[in-house]
Amino acid sequence: MDPTQVGAVLSFVIADDHPMVRDALASALRSAFGSAGVTFAGTLAETQAALAAAPETDLLILDLDMPGMQGLSGLAALRGAFPTIPIAIVSATTNPAAMRQSIEMGAAGFIPKLAPSERFLEVIRAILDGVIWLPPEASDQALAENDRDIAERAARLTPQQHRVLMLMAEGKPNKVIAYEMQITEPTVKAHVTEILRKFGATSRTQAVIAAQRLSLDPTQKAVAAAEE
């Protein structure tokens, strides 16, 4: 049955670490979908637990900037663990390349946090109908070809590789990355090799610069990690 049909009870998980944002989104959903069930999460771990407890969730509404997410790395982890649950990103980022990358990584839509509630509900309804939605500034026509290519390449990374890349972008050497991720240094080096291959990069610096073009904060300066 089409979940948007009148009388159907929809189930949402809202993952955002700001209670006021969660309450506002939940209020909008309940006003539009009546008796919709809404579960809150404020961290990546809470989101994973909520989805594991409710695998029939109709839609995850996800903020990329909350504890544990590490930006798009968290999206990659959720997409891999719960491939059948559609995800709508609601984020404050204004970087079109990051918006596009989220779609390339399997999100069903990207809604700017500054969007009015009417637009939010319009997009939610479209996603529930199976539509993939992106803001106009992240469309094929608006996004630079290089940014589209980088977004497509980044989507090929595994969740672990995304996390390694984000730590590389923070300027952390392999030893520190291994410690923070609780893996061996040779494993980190293997991930770095795969990251370079997937980006078509010949150095860590090139991969980091590509990652910074996709940063949730487009003003962030690229950090050239030392070659190891």
N, C-alpha and C positions, 0 to 999 in steps of 0.2 A: 504493500500500500504506500502511496505517496505520503511522506511524513508531513507535508505541508497541507494536506487535506483538512477541512474543517472537522474538528472533533478528535483529531489525532493528538496525542500527548507527546510533545517534543522534550528531549533531554539535552541540556547544555552543561558544559563545564567552562567556567570563566576563570582563567588563570592570569592573575594580575596581583602584584604585591601592594597595591593602593586600595584600601577598603572603599574609599569614596568612588573610585572608578568602577570597582566591582559592583557596588550598589546601584550606580547609575545605569550600567549595562544591563544588570538584572531587571531593573525597573522597566527599561525599554523593552526587553524581551517578553516580560510578563504582560505588559500592556498590549503587545502585538500578538502574542501566541497563547493568551489565556492561562491555562493551567500548566504551562511548561515547567519542567523540573530544572532547577538550576543548582549546580554544585560549585563551590568556590575553592580555589587553590591559590597560594601565594608564593610558591617556590616550584622549581622543576620537580623535586621529589614529591611534593604534594600533588602535582599534576599527574605524575606517573601513577601514584597510588589511586587517585580519583578515577582515572581511565581504566586501570586494572580492575577496579571494583565495579565499573559500569561499562563493559565493552560494547554495549548497544548505544552509547552516547551518539546523538545525532550530529553534534558539532562542538568542537573545542574552540573557544575564543581565547587567543593566546597573546600575551605581551612578551616581547623578546627581551625586555630589560627587567628581569626579576632574578632573585637569588638562584644560582645554580644554572641559569640558562646559558651564560657565556654567548649571548647573541644567537646567531644562527646555528651554533653547535647544538644548542638545546632543541631547536626545531628538527635538526637531523636525527637526534636521538629519539624524539617522540614519533617522528615519521617512520623510523625503522621499527619501533616497538609496537606501534598501533597503526598499521598501514591502512586499515579500513575506515578509520575515523577522520572525517574531513576537518581541516584546521583553517580558521580565519584569523589572520594576524591583525591585531589592533595595536598600533605602535606610534610613538611620537617621532620616529625617524622621518626625515625629509629627503633621504638619499634615494633617488630613483633606482640606482643600481642594486641597493640592498633590497628594495621592494621587489625588483625583478628576480633577484636571487632566491627570495623566499618562495616564489611561485615555481621556479626551476627545481627547488628542493621538495616540492610536493604540497605546498600550502594551496588552499582553494581560493584564497582571496587575501587582499591586503587593504586594511581600512585605516587611514590616518586618524589619530586620536582627536584631532581638531575637527573631524567631520561632524556635522549636525546629526542629531538622533534620527532624523528622517532618512538621511543617506545611509547611516549605519544599518537601519532596518531594511532598507532597499537592497543593500548588498547581502545581508544575511539571507533574505528571501531568495535572492538570485543563487547564492551558494547552495542553499537547500534544494534548489531546483536543478543543481548540477552545473551551474555556470562558474567559470573561473573568472575572477574579477580583479583587475589592477587599476590603480589611479591612472588618469591620462598621461601624467608625466613619466610613467614607466612603460608606456606602450612601445611597440616596435618602431613606430615612427618618431617617437620622442627620444628614445634612449640611444646613446652613441653605440655604434657597432662593436667597439672594443669592450664596452661595459656589458653588452649582451653576451659576448663571447666569454668574458671572465665569469659571469654569472652561471653560464651553462657548464663551464669547466668546474667551478666550485661545487656545483650540484653533484658531481661525480665522486666527491670525497665521502668517506665513511664518517660516522660520528666521531670516532677516535681521531681521524685525520683532521677533521674540523677543529677539534680541541687543540691538537698539536699546532695547527696553523695559527690559531688565535694566540697561543702562548709565544710562538715565534714572533708574531706581530708586536708583542709586548717587549721584545728584545731579549727573551730568556734563552739561555743556551741549552743544549741537549741535556746536560746533567740536571739542571733545575726542572726542565720539563719532565724528565723521568721521575724525579722525586715527587713533583706535584701530582702526576698522574698515576703514581705507584706502579710504574712499569720499568723495564730495563732500558738502559741507554741504547743497546743495539736495536731494541724495538722502536725507540724514538727515531733512530737513524733510518730504519726501514720505512717508517711513516713519512719522514722528510723526503726520502727518495721517491716515494709514490706521489707525494704532493707536488714535487717538482715535475714529475712525469705528466701528471694530469693537467697541470697548468702550462705545460710546454715551456717551463722555466729552466734556465741553466744555473741559477744560483738561488740561495735563500733570499737574498735581497729582492730579486725579481718576484718571487712568490709573495713576500711580505707586502711589497708595493701593490700587487694585485689584490691582496686581502684588504688593504686599506682603502682601495677604491670601492669595496663592497661594505665598508664599515658602517655600522648603525649611526656613527657620528661622522659625517662626511668632512668635518673640519679637522679631524684627528690626523696628526702627522705620521707618516710611515716611519717605522723604526727599522733600520737595517741591522739585522742580527749578524753577529760575526760568523764568518764561514768556519765550519768545523770539519 
